[in-house]
Amino acid sequence: MTQHLTLRVALLCMSLMAASATQAQNMSKPDYKAGKTRISETYKTDKAECKKLSDNAEDICKEEAKGKEKVARAELEFSYSGKAADANKVLVVKAKAAYEVAKEKCDDLAGNGKDVCKQEAKSAEQKALADAKMGKDIGEAKKDAAAEKMDANYKVAHEKCDDLAGDTKASCVAAAKAKFGKN
C-alpha cells in the first residue's frame, strides 16, 4: 500500500515538474488579473465540493484544492513574468503541494505504516525540491557562462580595435562597448 502511494507521489511530482517546463508566455496585466480571479473562483468551487465528503477524505480534498490553487497561482505568475526564478518557484510549489496531499493521505493509516508513509512522502518532496534546486543551479551556471562568453567576446573585439588609431579606434571601442554592454 505505502509503496504504491510512494510511487504515485513520485510520479505526480515528476509529471508536475515536466508540466512546468513548458514555455512562459508573457501575458497582459488584464489577462493576469483575470487569471487570478479565475483561480480564486476555482478554489472556492473545489473547496465547496469537499464539504460533501467526510473525515479524512474531506481533509485530502481540501489539501488537493489548496495545492491546486497554489500551483495555479505560481504558474500564472511565471506566465506573467517569464522569469527563471518564477519557473523555479513553480517546481517548489508543486513539490510542496504534492507533499501536503500525500501527508494527508497517510492519515488513513495507523502505526508504523503511517510513519513509513509520511517518511516516503517527505522523501519524495525532498527529491523534488532537490531537482528544483538543481534546475536553479543549472540556470545560474548558464547565466554565468553567458556572461563569461560575453566578456571574452568583448575582449576580442577590444583587442581588434588596438590595431586602429585616432577616431577610428575610439569609434571601434565605443561600438564594442555598446555591443557587449560595457560602460
CYANA upper distance limits for C-alpha pairs under 8 A (distance plus 0.5 A):
  1 MET  CA      5 LEU  CA      6.79
  2 THR  CA      6 THR  CA      6.49
  2 THR  CA    113 GLY  CA      7.75
  2 THR  CA    116 VAL  CA      7.88
  2 THR  CA    117 CYS  CA      6.11
  3 GLN  CA      7 LEU  CA      6.58
  4 HIS  CA      8 ARG  CA      6.72
  5 LEU  CA      9 VAL  CA      6.64
  5 LEU  CA    102 ALA  CA      8.34
  5 LEU  CA    117 CYS  CA      8.23
  6 THR  CA     10 ALA  CA      6.57
  6 THR  CA    117 CYS  CA      7.92
  6 THR  CA    120 GLU  CA      6.45
  6 THR  CA    121 ALA  CA      6.99
  6 THR  CA    124 ALA  CA      7.95
  7 LEU  CA     11 LEU  CA      6.55
  8 ARG  CA     12 LEU  CA      6.46
  9 VAL  CA     13 CYS  CA      6.64
  9 VAL  CA     98 ALA  CA      7.31
  9 VAL  CA     99 TYR  CA      8.26
  9 VAL  CA    102 ALA  CA      7.20
  9 VAL  CA    121 ALA  CA      7.52
  9 VAL  CA    124 ALA  CA      7.35
 10 ALA  CA     14 MET  CA      6.68
 10 ALA  CA    124 ALA  CA      6.25
 11 LEU  CA     15 SER  CA      6.50
 12 LEU  CA     16 LEU  CA      6.51
 12 LEU  CA     98 ALA  CA      7.76
 13 CYS  CA     17 MET  CA      6.64
 13 CYS  CA     94 LYS  CA      7.47
 13 CYS  CA     95 ALA  CA      6.50
 13 CYS  CA     98 ALA  CA      7.08
 13 CYS  CA    124 ALA  CA      8.20
 13 CYS  CA    125 GLU  CA      8.37
 13 CYS  CA    128 ALA  CA      6.98
 14 MET  CA     18 ALA  CA      6.66
 14 MET  CA    128 ALA  CA      8.01
 15 SER  CA     19 ALA  CA      6.57
 16 LEU  CA     20 SER  CA      6.85
 16 LEU  CA     91 LEU  CA      8.01
 16 LEU  CA     94 LYS  CA      6.94
 17 MET  CA     21 ALA  CA      7.15
 17 MET  CA     91 LEU  CA      6.19
 17 MET  CA     94 LYS  CA      7.87
 18 ALA  CA     22 THR  CA      8.13
 20 SER  CA     75 GLU  CA      8.01
 20 SER  CA     87 ALA  CA      7.63
 20 SER  CA     90 VAL  CA      7.22
 20 SER  CA     91 LEU  CA      7.39
 21 ALA  CA     87 ALA  CA      8.28
 24 ALA  CA     78 PHE  CA      6.93
 24 ALA  CA     79 SER  CA      5.33
 24 ALA  CA     80 TYR  CA      8.23
 24 ALA  CA     81 SER  CA      8.49
 24 ALA  CA     82 GLY  CA      5.64
 25 GLN  CA     79 SER  CA      5.61
 25 GLN  CA     80 TYR  CA      7.48
 25 GLN  CA     82 GLY  CA      7.24
 26 ASN  CA     79 SER  CA      5.87
 26 ASN  CA     80 TYR  CA      5.31
 26 ASN  CA     81 SER  CA      6.64
 26 ASN  CA     82 GLY  CA      6.50
 27 MET  CA     31 ASP  CA      6.75
 27 MET  CA     32 TYR  CA      7.00
 27 MET  CA     79 SER  CA      7.07
 27 MET  CA     80 TYR  CA      5.58
 27 MET  CA     81 SER  CA      8.50
 28 SER  CA     32 TYR  CA      6.68
 28 SER  CA     80 TYR  CA      7.81
 29 LYS  CA     33 LYS  CA      6.70
 29 LYS  CA     80 TYR  CA      8.45
 30 PRO  CA     34 ALA  CA      6.58
 31 ASP  CA     35 GLY  CA      6.51
 32 TYR  CA     36 LYS  CA      6.84
 32 TYR  CA     76 LEU  CA      7.60
 32 TYR  CA     80 TYR  CA      6.99
 33 LYS  CA     37 THR  CA      6.84
 34 ALA  CA     38 ARG  CA      6.60
 35 GLY  CA     39 ILE  CA      6.61
 35 GLY  CA     76 LEU  CA      7.48
 36 LYS  CA     40 SER  CA      6.77
 36 LYS  CA     73 ARG  CA      7.49
 36 LYS  CA     76 LEU  CA      8.16
 37 THR  CA     41 GLU  CA      6.73
 38 ARG  CA     42 THR  CA      6.60
 39 ILE  CA     43 TYR  CA      6.62
 39 ILE  CA     69 GLU  CA      6.82
 39 ILE  CA     72 ALA  CA      7.25
 39 ILE  CA     73 ARG  CA      7.59
 40 SER  CA     44 LYS  CA      6.76
 40 SER  CA     69 GLU  CA      7.90
 41 GLU  CA     45 THR  CA      6.73
 42 THR  CA     46 ASP  CA      6.53
 42 THR  CA     69 GLU  CA      8.37
 43 TYR  CA     47 LYS  CA      6.45
 43 TYR  CA     65 ALA  CA      6.57
 43 TYR  CA     66 LYS  CA      7.58
 43 TYR  CA     68 LYS  CA      8.25
 43 TYR  CA     69 GLU  CA      6.41
 44 LYS  CA     48 ALA  CA      6.59
 45 THR  CA     49 GLU  CA      6.83
 46 ASP  CA     50 CYS  CA      7.10
 46 ASP  CA     62 LYS  CA      8.38
 46 ASP  CA     65 ALA  CA      6.26
 47 LYS  CA     51 LYS  CA      7.56
 47 LYS  CA     61 CYS  CA      8.02
 47 LYS  CA     62 LYS  CA      6.37
 47 LYS  CA     65 ALA  CA      6.60
 48 ALA  CA     52 LYS  CA      8.17
 49 GLU  CA     53 LEU  CA      8.28
 50 CYS  CA     58 GLU  CA      5.80
 50 CYS  CA     59 ASP  CA      8.42
 50 CYS  CA     61 CYS  CA      6.01
 50 CYS  CA     62 LYS  CA      6.68
 51 LYS  CA     58 GLU  CA      7.04
 52 LYS  CA     58 GLU  CA      8.17
 53 LEU  CA     57 ALA  CA      6.58
 53 LEU  CA     58 GLU  CA      5.39
 54 SER  CA     58 GLU  CA      5.47
 54 SER  CA     59 ASP  CA      8.46
 55 ASP  CA     59 ASP  CA      7.30
 56 ASN  CA     60 ILE  CA      6.54
 56 ASN  CA    104 GLU  CA      8.10
 56 ASN  CA    105 LYS  CA      8.13
 56 ASN  CA    107 ASP  CA      7.60
 56 ASN  CA    108 ASP  CA      7.36
 57 ALA  CA     61 CYS  CA      6.59
 58 GLU  CA     62 LYS  CA      6.66
 59 ASP  CA     63 GLU  CA      6.74
 59 ASP  CA    104 GLU  CA      7.50
 60 ILE  CA     64 GLU  CA      6.63
 60 ILE  CA    101 VAL  CA      6.63
 60 ILE  CA    104 GLU  CA      6.20
 60 ILE  CA    105 LYS  CA      6.79
 61 CYS  CA     65 ALA  CA      6.67
 62 LYS  CA     66 LYS  CA      6.56
 63 GLU  CA     67 GLY  CA      6.43
 63 GLU  CA     97 ALA  CA      8.29
 63 GLU  CA    100 GLU  CA      7.13
 63 GLU  CA    101 VAL  CA      6.01
 63 GLU  CA    104 GLU  CA      8.00
 64 GLU  CA     68 LYS  CA      6.46
 64 GLU  CA     97 ALA  CA      8.13
 64 GLU  CA    101 VAL  CA      6.44
 65 ALA  CA     69 GLU  CA      6.68
 66 LYS  CA     70 LYS  CA      6.76
 66 LYS  CA     97 ALA  CA      8.33
 67 GLY  CA     71 VAL  CA      6.58
 67 GLY  CA     94 LYS  CA      8.01
 67 GLY  CA     97 ALA  CA      5.08
 67 GLY  CA     98 ALA  CA      7.73
 67 GLY  CA    100 GLU  CA      8.32
 67 GLY  CA    101 VAL  CA      8.20
 68 LYS  CA     72 ALA  CA      6.54
 68 LYS  CA     97 ALA  CA      8.11
 69 GLU  CA     73 ARG  CA      6.62
 70 LYS  CA     74 ALA  CA      6.69
 70 LYS  CA     93 VAL  CA      7.28
 70 LYS  CA     97 ALA  CA      8.12
 71 VAL  CA     75 GLU  CA      6.57
 71 VAL  CA     90 VAL  CA      6.98
 71 VAL  CA     93 VAL  CA      6.42
 71 VAL  CA     94 LYS  CA      6.32
 71 VAL  CA     97 ALA  CA      8.07
 72 ALA  CA     76 LEU  CA      6.50
 73 ARG  CA     77 GLU  CA      6.62
 74 ALA  CA     78 PHE  CA      6.73
 74 ALA  CA     86 ASP  CA      7.66
 74 ALA  CA     89 LYS  CA      7.21
 74 ALA  CA     90 VAL  CA      5.70
 74 ALA  CA     93 VAL  CA      7.65
 75 GLU  CA     79 SER  CA      6.57
 75 GLU  CA     86 ASP  CA      8.48
 75 GLU  CA     87 ALA  CA      8.12
 75 GLU  CA     90 VAL  CA      6.41
 76 LEU  CA     80 TYR  CA      6.60
 77 GLU  CA     81 SER  CA      6.58
 77 GLU  CA     82 GLY  CA      8.46
 77 GLU  CA     86 ASP  CA      7.27
 78 PHE  CA     82 GLY  CA      5.59
 78 PHE  CA     83 LYS  CA      6.85
 78 PHE  CA     86 ASP  CA      5.42
 78 PHE  CA     87 ALA  CA      6.19
 78 PHE  CA     90 VAL  CA      8.00
 81 SER  CA     86 ASP  CA      7.95
 82 GLY  CA     86 ASP  CA      7.61
 82 GLY  CA     87 ALA  CA      7.97
 83 LYS  CA     87 ALA  CA      6.99
 84 ALA  CA     88 ASN  CA      6.77
 84 ALA  CA    136 LYS  CA      8.38
 84 ALA  CA    139 GLY  CA      8.10
 85 ALA  CA     89 LYS  CA      6.67
 85 ALA  CA    136 LYS  CA      8.08
 86 ASP  CA     90 VAL  CA      6.80
 87 ALA  CA     91 LEU  CA      7.33
 88 ASN  CA     92 VAL  CA      6.93
 88 ASN  CA    132 ALA  CA      6.60
 88 ASN  CA    133 LYS  CA      8.18
 88 ASN  CA    135 GLY  CA      7.82
 88 ASN  CA    136 LYS  CA      6.82
 89 LYS  CA     93 VAL  CA      6.53
 90 VAL  CA     94 LYS  CA      6.59
 91 LEU  CA     95 ALA  CA      6.68
 91 LEU  CA    128 ALA  CA      8.22
 91 LEU  CA    129 LEU  CA      7.97
 91 LEU  CA    132 ALA  CA      6.23
 92 VAL  CA     96 LYS  CA      6.73
 92 VAL  CA    128 ALA  CA      8.09
 92 VAL  CA    129 LEU  CA      6.38
 92 VAL  CA    132 ALA  CA      6.83
 93 VAL  CA     97 ALA  CA      6.47
 94 LYS  CA     98 ALA  CA      6.56
 95 ALA  CA     99 TYR  CA      6.70
 95 ALA  CA    125 GLU  CA      5.95
 95 ALA  CA    128 ALA  CA      6.15
 95 ALA  CA    129 LEU  CA      6.83
 96 LYS  CA    100 GLU  CA      6.73
 96 LYS  CA    125 GLU  CA      6.93
 97 ALA  CA    101 VAL  CA      6.86
 98 ALA  CA    102 ALA  CA      6.60
 98 ALA  CA    125 GLU  CA      7.89
 99 TYR  CA    103 LYS  CA      6.43
 99 TYR  CA    121 ALA  CA      6.26
 99 TYR  CA    122 LYS  CA      7.02
 99 TYR  CA    124 ALA  CA      7.93
 99 TYR  CA    125 GLU  CA      6.10
100 GLU  CA    104 GLU  CA      6.68
101 VAL  CA    105 LYS  CA      6.77
102 ALA  CA    106 CYS  CA      6.93
102 ALA  CA    118 LYS  CA      8.10
102 ALA  CA    121 ALA  CA      6.32
103 LYS  CA    107 ASP  CA      7.57
103 LYS  CA    117 CYS  CA      8.01
103 LYS  CA    118 LYS  CA      6.03
103 LYS  CA    121 ALA  CA      6.68
103 LYS  CA    122 LYS  CA      8.43
104 GLU  CA    108 ASP  CA      8.45
106 CYS  CA    114 LYS  CA      6.03
106 CYS  CA    117 CYS  CA      6.18
106 CYS  CA    118 LYS  CA      6.64
107 ASP  CA    114 LYS  CA      7.19
108 ASP  CA    114 LYS  CA      8.24
109 LEU  CA    113 GLY  CA      6.65
109 LEU  CA    114 LYS  CA      5.36
110 ALA  CA    114 LYS  CA      5.43
110 ALA  CA    115 ASP  CA      8.40
111 GLY  CA    115 ASP  CA      7.11
112 ASN  CA    116 VAL  CA      6.52
113 GLY  CA    117 CYS  CA      6.54
114 LYS  CA    118 LYS  CA      6.69
115 ASP  CA    119 GLN  CA      6.68
116 VAL  CA    120 GLU  CA      6.56
117 CYS  CA    121 ALA  CA      6.67
118 LYS  CA    122 LYS  CA      6.61
119 GLN  CA    123 SER  CA      6.53
120 GLU  CA    124 ALA  CA      6.67
121 ALA  CA    125 GLU  CA      6.76
122 LYS  CA    126 GLN  CA      6.64
123 SER  CA    127 LYS  CA      6.69
124 ALA  CA    128 ALA  CA      6.72
125 GLU  CA    129 LEU  CA      6.58
126 GLN  CA    130 ALA  CA      6.51
127 LYS  CA    131 ASP  CA      6.69
128 ALA  CA    132 ALA  CA      6.73
129 LEU  CA    133 LYS  CA      6.61
130 ALA  CA    134 MET  CA      6.52
131 ASP  CA    135 GLY  CA      6.70
132 ALA  CA    136 LYS  CA      6.77
133 LYS  CA    137 ASP  CA      6.59
134 MET  CA    138 ILE  CA      6.55
135 GLY  CA    139 GLY  CA      6.61
136 LYS  CA    140 GLU  CA      6.72
137 ASP  CA    141 ALA  CA      6.59
138 ILE  CA    142 LYS  CA      6.64
139 GLY  CA    143 LYS  CA      6.70
140 GLU  CA    144 ASP  CA      6.63
141 ALA  CA    145 ALA  CA      6.53
142 LYS  CA    146 ALA  CA      6.56
143 LYS  CA    147 ALA  CA      6.79
144 ASP  CA    148 GLU  CA      6.69
145 ALA  CA    149 LYS  CA      6.63
146 ALA  CA    150 MET  CA      6.62
147 ALA  CA    151 ASP  CA      6.69
148 GLU  CA    152 ALA  CA      6.66
149 LYS  CA    153 ASN  CA      6.60
150 MET  CA    154 TYR  CA      6.62
150 MET  CA    180 PHE  CA      6.79
151 ASP  CA    155 LYS  CA      6.72
151 ASP  CA    180 PHE  CA      7.99
152 ALA  CA    156 VAL  CA      6.88
153 ASN  CA    157 ALA  CA      6.70
153 ASN  CA    180 PHE  CA      8.21
154 TYR  CA    158 HIS  CA      6.48
154 TYR  CA    176 ALA  CA      6.84
154 TYR  CA    177 LYS  CA      7.73
154 TYR  CA    180 PHE  CA      6.39
155 LYS  CA    159 GLU  CA      6.47
156 VAL  CA    160 LYS  CA      6.76
157 ALA  CA    161 CYS  CA      7.10
157 ALA  CA    173 VAL  CA      8.35
157 ALA  CA    176 ALA  CA      6.41
158 HIS  CA    162 ASP  CA      7.33
158 HIS  CA    172 CYS  CA      8.22
158 HIS  CA    173 VAL  CA      6.41
158 HIS  CA    176 ALA  CA      6.85
159 GLU  CA    163 ASP  CA      8.27
160 LYS  CA    164 LEU  CA      8.40
161 CYS  CA    169 LYS  CA      6.04
161 CYS  CA    172 CYS  CA      6.21
161 CYS  CA    173 VAL  CA      6.70
162 ASP  CA    169 LYS  CA      7.42
163 ASP  CA    169 LYS  CA      8.34
164 LEU  CA    168 THR  CA      6.79
164 LEU  CA    169 LYS  CA      5.35
165 ALA  CA    169 LYS  CA      5.34
165 ALA  CA    170 ALA  CA      8.23
166 GLY  CA    170 ALA  CA      6.89
167 ASP  CA    171 SER  CA      6.44
168 THR  CA    172 CYS  CA      6.56
169 LYS  CA    173 VAL  CA      6.63
170 ALA  CA    174 ALA  CA      6.60
171 SER  CA    175 ALA  CA      6.56
172 CYS  CA    176 ALA  CA      6.70
173 VAL  CA    177 LYS  CA      6.62
174 ALA  CA    178 ALA  CA      6.61
175 ALA  CA    179 LYS  CA      6.52
176 ALA  CA    180 PHE  CA      6.63
176 ALA  CA    182 LYS  CA      8.49
177 LYS  CA    181 GLY  CA      6.19
177 LYS  CA    182 LYS  CA      5.06
177 LYS  CA    183 ASN  CA      6.79
178 ALA  CA    182 LYS  CA      6.82
178 ALA  CA    183 ASN  CA      8.15
